[in-house]
Amino acid sequence: MSSGMSGLGSLAQSARQKQLKSARGILLGIGILTVLANLVYMALAESQVKAELDKEVQQLSQKGMAVDRAKLAKIQNDAVTMTLMINGVTCGLGVVFILFGIFVNKYPVPITIAGLVLYIGAAAVFAFINPESLIQGIIIKVIIVAALVKSLQAALAYEREKSTAAFDGVPAA
């Protein structure tokens, strides 16, 4: 390989490393925001569930219907438990994204693939639970997916260049 081609190769690798750094930032950002948001949601779970049930009770009372307080307490308890479980799992997903951000330079292709799949998968699960959630923040979601796809392309090219350089006997970056 001529020195001109070698210089272009390392310049391209530098650009790919920059994109992997961007992937790291995206994964860390997604993870940190997910953890923080879900910790807040967990802290507010009981009051939010109570507020929603109070609205329902008020509507039923306006229609002249009686409410069984024992059943209402069980429904409230179950709803709080379910809310905490969902937010806890989502918080765990945020931790996974943080770990992906930490290790993306070591395993760029598998981590960017897994990050993209988990991000889209989580959006699909939440869209199934609440279809309106798919539209909420759609621009940000599209930007994140596009950035993760671009990061995946960079990771694939980076690994391909790295393996080609190693095959040619040139030390890998």
N, C-alpha and C positions, 0 to 999 in steps of 0.2 A: 504494500500500500504506500503511495507517495505521501510525503509530508504534508502536501496541500490537502489531500483527502483526510489524512489523520487529523489535521487541524479542524476541518469542517466537522468531522465525526465528534471530536471532543466539544466543539461549539454546540452541536446538536444535543449531545449528552447534557451539557450545562443547562440548555433550555428545558430539557426533559426533567432534570433534577429540580429546576425552578417550578415546573408544573407539579411535581411530586410534593414539593414544599407547600404549594397551594392546596393540594389534596389533603395534606396533613392539617392545614389550617381549617379547611372545610369540615373534615371529620371531627377535629377537636371542637370547632364551633357548634356543630350539630349536637355533639355529645354533651358539652357543657350547658347549652341552652335547654336541651331535653331534660337533663338532670335537675337543673334549677327550676324550670317550669313545673315539673312533676312534683318536686318537693313542696312548692307553693300550693299546687292543687291538692296534695295530700293534707297539708295543714288546713286548707279551707273545706275539705270534703264534708265534714259533718254539718257545718253551717250552710253549705250550698244545698245539700240533700234536704235538710230541714226546711229551708226556704222554698224549695220546689214542692215538697209535700204540703207545706202550709198553704200554698196557692191552690193545690188540688183540693184540700179540705175546705177551703173557703168557697170554691166553686160548687162543691157538693152541698155545702151548707146553704148556699143561695138557692139551690134547687130543692131544698127541703129534705135532703137525704141525710141520714144519720151516719156517723163514722165510728167504727169500733176502734177505740183508742189502743187496745192491746194489739190488734192486727196492725194498726198504723205504726206502733213502736217496733214491731218485728220487721215490717217493710222498711222502716227507716234504718234499723240496724243492718239489715241485709244489704240495702243500697249503699250505705257507708262502707261496709266490708268490701263489696264489689268494686266500688270506686277506688278504695285504697289498694286493692289487688291490681287493678288495671294500671293505676298510676305507679305502683311499685314495679310492675313488669316493664313499663315504659321507662322508668328511671333506670332500671337495669340495662335496657337497650341503649340509653344514653351513655352508660359506663362502657358498653361494648364499643360505641363510636369513639369514645376517648381512647380506649386501648388501640383501636384501629389507627387513630391519629398518631399514637406513640410509635407503633410498629410499621407504619406504611413504608418507610424507607428500607426496612429490612426485607419485607415481603410485599413489594408494590402491586403485583398483579393480583394475587389472591385477595389481598385486603381491599383493593379498590373494587374488585368484583363483589366481594361480600358486602362492602359498604353500600354499593349501588343497589344490590338485591334487597338488603335489609331496609334501606330507606324507602324503596318503592313498595316493598312488602308491608311495611308499617303503614304507609299511606293507604294501601289497599285495605288492610284490616280496619283502619279507622273509618274509611269510606263505607265499609260494610256495616260497621256499628252505627255510624252517623253520616249519611251521604253528603250532608252539607259541609263536612270537614274537608272533603276533596276540593271544594271551591275556595274555602277559606285559605288565604295565603297562596293561591295558585301561582302567582308570578314568582314568588320566592321559591316555591317547590320546583318550578320549571328551571329556574336558574341553578338551583342545587343539583338537580338531575343532570343538566347540561354540563356543569362543572365536574361532576363525578364521571360522566362519560368521557369528557376531555382528559381528565386525570387517568382514566383507564387506558385511553389511547396512548398517552405519554408513558404510562407504566409498561405497556406492551412493547412500545418502541425502545424504551430504555433497556428492558430485559433482552430484547432482540439484539440491540447494539452491544450490550455487555457480553452476551454469549458469542457474538461474532468476533468481538475483540479478543476474548479468551481463546477462541478457536484459532485465530490468526497468531496467537502467541503474544499479543499485546496485553499488558496488565490491565485488568478491568478497573474502572473508576470506582 
